[in-house]
C-alpha cells in the first residue's frame, strides 16, 4: 500500500485539523466562562449531597422523637407502672392524665420541629386520639381528616378512616357515614378492603334501625369474603336475625 495520501484523505485530514483548531480557539476564548461553569456545577453537586444528608438526618431525628412520643403514649400507668418500673427503664406515669399530657407534649414537638416530615403526619393522628380521649371530638376529626387529605393511601389511613366512622356514628352522623360507605362500595379503586366496607356499612345500618339492609350487607360479606376476619361476627349477626324472626332474603349459610 502506498505511503502517499490521496487527495481525498488529505482533505479529510485538513478538515479535522481545522475543526480541532476551532475548538481549541473557542476554549481559549471562553476559558473563564468554562471554569466558572465547572465551579457552579461542583457547588450544585456538593449542595445536593449536603441536602440529601441533612434531610436524612432530619428524618432520623423526627422519627426518634416520634418513637419517644409513642412510647410515652403507651406507657404503663398507676399500679401497672409500679409493677413495670423494676423491669424496664421506659416512661411510667401515675395517672392517665399525666401520660396524655407528656405524650401530647412530645407529639406537638414533632409537628413543630419537623412539620413537613412523615413523622409529623403520624404525630397528628396520635394527637387526634388524645383529643378524642379528652372529649374534643371536633379537634380529633380535624386532625384525622388532615391526615387523610395528605396521606390517603397509606396503611395508617385505613385505621384513620375507621376512627372517623366510629367518631361520626357516636356523634349522630351515622346517616352520612352510611352514604359515604355506599359510595366506597361502588368504587372500582376502594380506599378500604371490600369486607371492611361491608362490615362498617352493616354496623352503621343497624345503628340507624335499617335492619333489613344491614342483614343484606352481612350476607354479602359472608358470600363474597369467606376468609374475612369479620366472617364469624357476620354469621352470628345473621343467625341472630333469623332467631329473632327478622326478614332475611334468600339467606344461605355457607358450610
C-alpha positions in Angstrom: 0.0 0.0 0.0 1.4 3.4 -0.9 2.5 5.7 1.9 1.3 8.7 -0.1 -2.0 10.2 1.0 -4.7 10.5 -1.6 -6.2 13.9 -2.2 -9.4 12.8 -0.5 -7.6 11.7 2.6 -5.6 15.0 2.7 -8.9 17.0 2.5 -10.3 14.9 5.4 -7.1 15.5 7.4 -7.2 19.2 6.8 -10.9 19.4 7.8 -10.1 17.6 11.1 -7.2 19.8 11.9 -9.3 22.9 11.1 -12.1 21.6 13.4 -9.6 20.9 16.3 -8.1 24.3 15.8 -11.5 26.0 16.1 -12.4 24.0 19.2 -9.1 24.9 20.9 -9.5 28.6 19.9 -13.1 28.6 21.4 -11.9 27.0 24.6 -9.1 29.6 24.8 -11.6 32.5 24.3 -14.1 31.1 26.8 -11.9 29.6 29.4 -13.1 31.9 32.1 -16.7 31.0 31.5 -15.8 27.3 31.4 -14.0 27.5 34.7 -17.0 29.3 36.2 -19.4 26.7 34.8 -17.3 23.9 36.4 -17.3 25.7 39.7 -21.1 26.2 39.6 -21.6 22.5 38.8 -19.3 21.4 41.6 -21.1 23.7 44.1 -24.5 22.4 42.9 -23.4 18.8 43.4 -22.0 19.5 46.8 -25.2 21.3 47.8 -27.3 18.4 46.6 -25.3 15.9 48.5 -25.4 18.1 51.6 -29.2 18.5 51.3 -29.6 14.7 51.0 -27.6 14.0 54.1 -29.3 16.8 56.0 -32.8 15.6 55.0 -31.9 12.0 56.0 -30.6 13.2 59.4 -33.7 15.3 59.9 -36.0 12.4 59.2 -34.0 10.3 61.7 -34.3 12.9 64.4 -38.0 13.3 63.7 -38.5 9.5 63.9 -36.6 9.3 67.1 -38.7 11.9 68.7 -41.9 10.3 67.4 -40.8 7.0 68.9 -40.3 8.7 72.3 -43.8 10.2 72.0 -45.4 6.8 71.1 -43.6 5.1 73.9 -45.0 7.7 76.3 -48.5 7.3 74.9 -48.4 3.6 75.5 -46.6 3.8 78.9 -47.9 2.0 81.9 -50.0 4.0 84.5 -50.6 3.7 88.2 -50.1 0.2 89.7 -49.2 -1.1 86.3 -46.4 1.4 86.2 -45.1 0.4 89.6 -45.0 -3.2 88.5 -43.2 -2.3 85.3 -40.7 0.1 86.8 -38.4 -2.6 88.2 -38.2 -4.4 84.8 -37.5 -1.6 82.3 -36.3 2.0 82.0 -39.2 3.3 79.9 -41.5 6.1 81.0 -44.1 5.5 83.7 -46.9 7.7 84.9 -49.0 7.9 88.0 -52.2 8.8 86.1 -53.7 8.7 82.6 -53.8 12.5 82.5 -50.0 12.6 83.1 -49.5 10.1 80.4 -51.6 12.1 77.9 -50.0 15.4 78.8 -46.5 14.1 78.3 -47.2 12.3 75.1 -49.1 15.3 73.8 -46.1 17.5 74.5 -43.8 15.2 72.6 -46.2 14.8 69.6 -46.6 18.6 69.5 -42.8 18.9 69.4 -42.6 16.5 66.4 -45.1 18.6 64.5 -43.4 21.9 65.5 -39.9 20.9 64.7 -40.4 18.6 61.7 -43.7 19.9 60.2 -43.1 18.5 56.7 -42.0 15.0 57.7 -43.8 11.7 57.7 -43.3 11.6 61.4 -45.2 14.9 61.8 -48.2 13.4 59.9 -48.2 10.4 62.2 -48.0 12.6 65.3 -51.1 14.3 64.1 -53.0 11.0 64.1 -52.0 10.3 67.7 -52.9 13.9 68.7 -56.3 13.2 67.3 -56.7 10.2 69.5 -55.6 12.2 72.5 -58.1 14.9 71.6 -60.8 12.2 71.4 -59.9 10.8 74.8 -60.2 14.4 76.2 -63.7 14.8 74.7 -62.6 17.2 72.0 -64.1 15.3 69.1 -64.1 18.3 66.7 -60.3 18.6 67.1 -59.9 14.8 66.7 -61.9 14.9 63.5 -59.9 17.8 62.1 -56.6 16.1 62.8 -57.7 12.8 61.3 -59.1 14.4 58.2 -55.9 16.4 57.7 -54.0 13.1 57.7 -56.4 11.6 55.1 -56.1 14.7 52.9 -52.3 14.4 52.9 -51.8 10.6 53.0 -54.9 8.9 51.7 -53.3 5.7 50.6 -51.1 4.6 53.5 -51.8 1.6 55.7 -52.4 4.0 58.6 -55.0 5.9 56.5 -57.3 2.8 56.8 -57.2 2.9 60.6 -57.8 6.7 60.5 -60.9 6.1 58.3 -62.3 3.6 60.8 -61.6 6.1 63.6 -63.6 8.7 61.7 -66.5 6.3 61.1 -66.7 5.4 64.8 -66.4 9.1 65.8 -69.2 10.2 63.4 -71.5 7.4 64.4 -71.1 8.3 68.0 -71.8 12.0 67.2 -75.1 11.5 65.4 -73.7 11.4 61.8 -74.5 7.7 61.0 -76.6 8.6 58.0 -73.6 10.5 56.4 -71.4 7.5 57.3 -73.7 5.1 55.6 -73.8 7.3 52.4 -70.0 7.5 52.4 -69.6 3.8 52.8 -72.2 3.1 50.0 -70.1 5.3 47.8 -66.9 3.5 48.7 -68.5 0.1 47.9 -69.4 1.3 44.4 -65.9 2.5 43.6 -63.5 0.4 41.5 -60.5 1.6 43.5 -61.8 1.2 47.0 -59.9 3.0 49.8 -60.6 0.1 52.2 -60.9 -3.7 51.6 -64.4 -4.7 50.5 -65.1 -6.8 53.6 -64.2 -3.9 55.9 -66.5 -1.5 54.0 -69.4 -4.1 54.1 -68.9 -4.7 57.8 -68.8 -1.0 58.6 -71.9 -0.4 56.4 -73.9 -3.2 58.0 -72.9 -1.9 61.5 -74.0 1.6 60.6 -77.3 0.5 59.1 -78.0 -1.5 62.3 -77.5 1.7 64.3 -79.9 3.5 62.0 -82.5 0.8 62.5 -82.4 -0.3 58.9 -82.2 -4.0 59.9 -83.2 -5.4 56.5 -80.5 -3.6 54.7 -78.0 -4.5 57.4 -78.8 -8.2 57.0 -78.3 -7.9 53.3 -74.9 -6.4 53.8 -73.9 -9.1 56.3 -75.0 -11.8 53.9 -73.0 -10.1 51.1 -69.9 -10.2 53.3 -70.4 -13.9 54.1 -71.0 -14.7 50.4 -68.1 -12.8 48.9 -65.4 -12.8 51.6 -65.3 -16.2 53.3 -61.7 -15.7 54.5 -62.6 -12.3 56.1 -61.8 -11.8 59.8 -65.4 -10.5 60.1 -66.9 -13.8 58.9 -67.6 -15.2 62.4 -69.3 -12.0 63.6 -71.3 -11.6 60.3 -72.6 -15.2 60.7 -73.5 -14.5 64.3 -75.5 -11.4 63.2 -77.3 -13.4 60.5 -78.2 -16.2 62.9 -79.4 -13.7 65.5 -81.6 -12.1 62.8 -83.1 -15.4 61.9 -83.7 -16.3 65.5 -85.5 -13.0 66.1 -87.8 -13.7 63.1 -86.5 -10.8 61.0 -86.9 -11.0 57.3 -83.8 -12.5 55.6 -83.9 -12.5 51.8 -82.7 -15.8 50.4 -80.0 -16.3 53.1 -78.0 -19.5 52.6 -75.4 -20.0 55.3 -72.2 -21.4 53.8 -70.9 -24.7 55.1 
